Amino acid sequence: MHRIRLTRIVLVLLLGLSLGATAMARQPDTRTVVHYQHPAGFTETKRLHGAGIFNEDDDYLAQLKRYLIKQADGVLAPGQRLEVTITDIARAGSFEPWLGPNFDHVRIIKSIYPPRIELNFTLYGTNGTVLRQGQRKLTNLAFMDTVSSTNQDPLRYEKALIKNWLRRGPDRL
């Protein structure tokens, strides 16, 4: 009788540990937090939807957030934490509706429309102290020459801005 009860207890404990490990595996160990400050006012939002209209489901915001988190987590030292607040985004290219109604939703990539990301950041050390903080305006006027033409990612130019900013390492953000 005791052996059966003990076996059940062990099984329950093992099941609990297994479920706990699964839950922990689902939660990414991210050390980077990204916020968007008033995305309805972003330059890109106005280009896409007109002034004052914002689509909460703009996928490019979610994609850039995931990319920034992944890249930053890869360069941060153990115990460091990075908080980024993006204050404006202007994606590479723009719309030229004067080309006709068939071009209303076609992004035209030209060197006169470089990508730009404006952000504020705070880098925290292992004990929670602020190591670095500041504002950055990421842009690349030569974006068409520095990103491979074989890269077909629609956010390739914006991702390159993020990667170039972070590749310098946490000490030079």
C-alpha contacts under 8 A as a table, 3 or more apart, distances in Angstrom:
res1	aa1	res2	aa2	distance
1	M	4	I	5.28
1	M	5	R	6.40
2	H	5	R	5.07
2	H	6	L	5.98
3	R	6	L	5.05
3	R	7	T	6.05
4	I	7	T	5.02
4	I	8	R	6.23
5	R	8	R	5.08
5	R	9	I	6.22
6	L	9	I	5.04
6	L	10	V	6.17
7	T	10	V	5.12
7	T	11	L	6.13
8	R	11	L	5.00
8	R	12	V	6.06
9	I	12	V	5.09
9	I	13	L	6.12
10	V	13	L	5.07
10	V	14	L	6.07
11	L	14	L	5.07
11	L	15	L	5.99
12	V	15	L	5.05
12	V	16	G	6.02
13	L	16	G	5.00
13	L	17	L	6.12
14	L	17	L	5.06
14	L	18	S	6.05
15	L	18	S	5.00
15	L	19	L	6.12
16	G	19	L	5.15
16	G	20	G	5.99
17	L	20	G	4.99
17	L	21	A	6.04
18	S	21	A	5.14
18	S	22	T	6.18
19	L	22	T	5.00
19	L	23	A	6.13
20	G	23	A	5.07
20	G	24	M	6.11
21	A	24	M	5.01
21	A	25	A	6.04
22	T	25	A	5.01
22	T	26	R	6.34
23	A	26	R	5.19
23	A	27	Q	6.63
24	M	27	Q	5.32
24	M	28	P	7.84
25	A	28	P	6.91
30	T	33	V	7.60
30	T	69	I	7.19
30	T	73	D	6.46
31	R	69	I	7.90
31	R	73	D	5.94
31	R	76	L	7.99
31	R	80	Q	6.96
31	R	81	R	4.82
31	R	82	L	6.34
32	T	69	I	5.44
32	T	72	A	6.54
32	T	73	D	6.20
32	T	81	R	5.80
32	T	82	L	4.71
32	T	83	E	5.80
32	T	84	V	7.63
33	V	69	I	6.96
33	V	82	L	6.33
33	V	83	E	4.80
33	V	84	V	6.18
34	V	65	K	6.29
34	V	68	L	7.81
34	V	69	I	7.22
34	V	83	E	6.02
34	V	84	V	4.80
34	V	85	T	5.82
34	V	86	I	7.45
35	H	83	E	7.98
35	H	84	V	6.24
35	H	85	T	4.68
35	H	86	I	6.22
36	Y	39	P	5.96
36	Y	85	T	5.60
36	Y	86	I	4.90
36	Y	87	T	6.34
37	Q	85	T	6.37
37	Q	86	I	5.98
37	Q	87	T	5.11
37	Q	88	D	7.82
38	H	41	G	5.70
38	H	42	F	7.16
38	H	87	T	7.12
39	P	42	F	5.07
39	P	45	T	7.05
39	P	54	F	7.60
39	P	87	T	7.50
39	P	88	D	7.24
40	A	45	T	6.01
40	A	46	K	7.60
40	A	52	G	6.61
40	A	53	I	6.66
40	A	54	F	4.96
40	A	55	N	7.99
41	G	45	T	6.63
41	G	46	K	6.94
41	G	51	A	7.79
41	G	52	G	7.25
41	G	88	D	7.67
42	F	45	T	5.16
42	F	46	K	6.50
42	F	87	T	7.35
42	F	88	D	4.86
42	F	89	I	5.70
42	F	90	A	7.27
43	T	46	K	5.28
43	T	47	R	6.32
43	T	88	D	6.49
43	T	89	I	5.94
43	T	90	A	5.29
44	E	47	R	4.99
44	E	48	L	6.13
44	E	88	D	7.98
44	E	89	I	5.77
44	E	90	A	4.73
44	E	91	R	6.21
45	T	48	L	5.13
45	T	49	H	5.84
45	T	50	G	7.07
45	T	51	A	7.75
45	T	53	I	7.54
45	T	54	F	6.37
46	K	49	H	5.38
46	K	50	G	4.41
46	K	51	A	4.89
46	K	52	G	7.24
46	K	53	I	7.32
47	R	50	G	5.84
47	R	51	A	7.96
47	R	94	S	7.36
47	R	95	F	7.39
49	H	53	I	5.66
49	H	54	F	6.63
49	H	55	N	7.84
50	G	53	I	5.94
55	N	58	D	5.73
58	D	61	L	5.93
58	D	62	A	7.34
59	D	62	A	5.26
59	D	63	Q	6.20
60	Y	63	Q	5.04
60	Y	64	L	6.04
60	Y	155	L	7.45
61	L	64	L	5.27
61	L	65	K	6.12
62	A	65	K	5.08
62	A	66	R	6.23
63	Q	66	R	5.24
63	Q	67	Y	6.16
64	L	67	Y	5.01
64	L	68	L	6.01
64	L	155	L	7.81
64	L	158	E	7.88
64	L	159	K	7.03
65	K	68	L	5.22
65	K	69	I	6.19
66	R	69	I	5.23
66	R	70	K	6.17
67	Y	70	K	5.17
67	Y	71	Q	6.12
67	Y	159	K	7.22
68	L	71	Q	5.21
68	L	72	A	5.92
68	L	159	K	7.90
68	L	162	I	6.58
68	L	163	K	7.94
69	I	72	A	5.25
69	I	73	D	5.91
70	K	73	D	5.34
70	K	74	G	6.36
71	Q	74	G	5.21
71	Q	75	V	6.80
71	Q	163	K	6.84
71	Q	166	L	7.23
72	A	75	V	5.35
72	A	76	L	6.16
72	A	82	L	7.68
72	A	166	L	6.45
73	D	76	L	5.47
75	V	166	L	7.23
75	V	167	R	7.35
75	V	169	G	6.05
75	V	170	P	6.91
76	L	80	Q	5.95
76	L	81	R	7.29
76	L	169	G	7.37
76	L	170	P	6.13
77	A	80	Q	5.56
77	A	170	P	7.79
78	P	126	T	7.60
79	G	125	G	6.54
79	G	126	T	4.44
80	Q	123	L	7.10
80	Q	124	Y	5.58
80	Q	125	G	4.72
80	Q	126	T	5.22
81	R	123	L	5.84
81	R	124	Y	5.04
81	R	125	G	6.63
81	R	126	T	7.69
82	L	121	F	7.07
82	L	122	T	5.82
82	L	123	L	4.56
82	L	124	Y	6.20
83	E	121	F	5.55
83	E	122	T	5.26
83	E	123	L	6.52
84	V	119	L	6.71
84	V	120	N	5.79
84	V	121	F	4.42
84	V	122	T	6.67
85	T	119	L	5.50
85	T	120	N	5.18
85	T	121	F	6.27
86	I	89	I	7.62
86	I	117	I	7.25
86	I	118	E	5.95
86	I	119	L	4.23
86	I	120	N	6.44
87	T	117	I	7.76
87	T	118	E	5.48
87	T	119	L	5.30
87	T	120	N	7.40
88	D	116	R	7.84
88	D	117	I	5.78
88	D	118	E	5.06
88	D	119	L	7.09
89	I	115	P	7.74
89	I	116	R	5.75
89	I	117	I	4.60
89	I	118	E	6.46
90	A	114	P	7.94
90	A	115	P	5.54
90	A	116	R	5.04
90	A	117	I	6.47
91	R	94	S	7.73
91	R	114	P	7.26
91	R	115	P	4.63
91	R	116	R	6.40
91	R	155	L	7.84
91	R	157	Y	7.72
91	R	158	E	6.52
92	A	109	I	6.43
92	A	110	K	7.98
92	A	113	Y	5.61
92	A	114	P	4.88
92	A	115	P	4.07
92	A	116	R	7.55
92	A	157	Y	6.49
92	A	158	E	7.26
93	G	107	R	5.81
93	G	108	I	5.13
93	G	109	I	4.04
93	G	110	K	5.92
93	G	111	S	7.88
93	G	112	I	7.88
93	G	113	Y	4.75
93	G	114	P	6.55
93	G	115	P	7.37
94	S	107	R	5.19
94	S	108	I	5.38
94	S	109	I	6.68
94	S	113	Y	6.36
95	F	103	F	7.49
95	F	104	D	6.63
95	F	105	H	6.73
95	F	106	V	6.11
95	F	107	R	5.03
95	F	108	I	5.88
96	E	99	L	5.95
96	E	103	F	6.78
96	E	104	D	6.86
96	E	106	V	7.79
96	E	107	R	7.72
96	E	108	I	7.04
97	P	100	G	5.72
97	P	101	P	6.61
97	P	103	F	5.74
97	P	104	D	4.81
98	W	101	P	7.89
99	L	102	N	7.79
99	L	103	F	6.07
100	G	103	F	5.62
100	G	104	D	7.05
101	P	104	D	5.43
102	N	105	H	7.55
102	N	106	V	7.89
103	F	106	V	4.97
109	I	113	Y	6.82
110	K	113	Y	5.61
110	K	114	P	7.62
110	K	144	M	7.88
111	S	114	P	5.97
111	S	141	L	6.97
111	S	142	A	7.21
111	S	143	F	7.45
111	S	144	M	6.67
114	P	139	T	6.92
114	P	140	N	6.44
114	P	141	L	5.67
114	P	142	A	7.87
114	P	143	F	6.66
115	P	139	T	5.77
115	P	140	N	6.72
115	P	141	L	7.97
115	P	143	F	7.63
115	P	157	Y	6.55
115	P	158	E	6.10
115	P	161	L	7.94
116	R	137	K	6.88
116	R	138	L	5.52
116	R	139	T	4.59
116	R	140	N	7.53
116	R	158	E	7.37
116	R	161	L	7.89
117	I	137	K	5.86
117	I	138	L	5.08
117	I	139	T	6.67
117	I	158	E	7.57
117	I	161	L	7.72
118	E	135	Q	7.47
118	E	136	R	5.76
118	E	137	K	4.42
118	E	138	L	6.12
119	L	135	Q	5.68
119	L	136	R	5.39
119	L	137	K	6.56
120	N	133	Q	7.45
120	N	134	G	5.67
120	N	135	Q	4.33
120	N	136	R	6.34
121	F	133	Q	5.35
121	F	134	G	5.62
121	F	135	Q	6.44
122	T	130	V	6.83
122	T	131	L	7.66
122	T	132	R	5.85
122	T	133	Q	4.24
122	T	134	G	6.82
123	L	130	V	5.91
123	L	131	L	5.51
123	L	132	R	5.11
123	L	133	Q	6.09
123	L	170	P	7.63
124	Y	127	N	7.77
124	Y	128	G	5.36
124	Y	129	T	5.42
124	Y	130	V	4.56
124	Y	131	L	5.42
124	Y	132	R	7.24
125	G	128	G	5.22
125	G	129	T	5.35
125	G	130	V	6.30
125	G	131	L	5.95
126	T	129	T	7.39
130	V	133	Q	7.28
132	R	171	D	7.79
132	R	173	L	7.68
138	L	161	L	6.08
138	L	162	I	7.66
138	L	165	W	7.43
139	T	161	L	6.46
140	N	143	F	5.16
140	N	161	L	7.13
142	A	145	D	5.48
142	A	146	T	6.39
143	F	146	T	5.26
143	F	147	V	6.27
143	F	157	Y	6.54
144	M	147	V	6.02
145	D	148	S	7.57
147	V	151	N	7.46
147	V	156	R	7.37
147	V	157	Y	6.82
147	V	160	A	7.36
148	S	151	N	5.52
149	S	152	Q	7.40
151	N	156	R	6.92
152	Q	156	R	7.27
153	D	156	R	5.07
154	P	157	Y	7.97
155	L	158	E	5.39
155	L	159	K	5.99
156	R	159	K	5.15
156	R	160	A	6.07
157	Y	160	A	5.08
157	Y	161	L	6.52
158	E	161	L	5.15
158	E	162	I	6.58
159	K	162	I	5.12
159	K	163	K	6.08
160	A	163	K	5.00
160	A	164	N	5.97
161	L	164	N	5.28
161	L	165	W	6.23
162	I	165	W	5.19
162	I	166	L	6.23
163	K	166	L	5.24
163	K	167	R	5.84
164	N	167	R	5.27
164	N	168	R	7.15
165	W	168	R	6.33
165	W	173	L	6.67
166	L	169	G	5.66
166	L	170	P	7.22
166	L	173	L	6.55
168	R	171	D	7.63
168	R	172	R	5.78
168	R	173	L	6.72
169	G	172	R	5.73
169	G	173	L	6.47
170	P	173	L	5.41
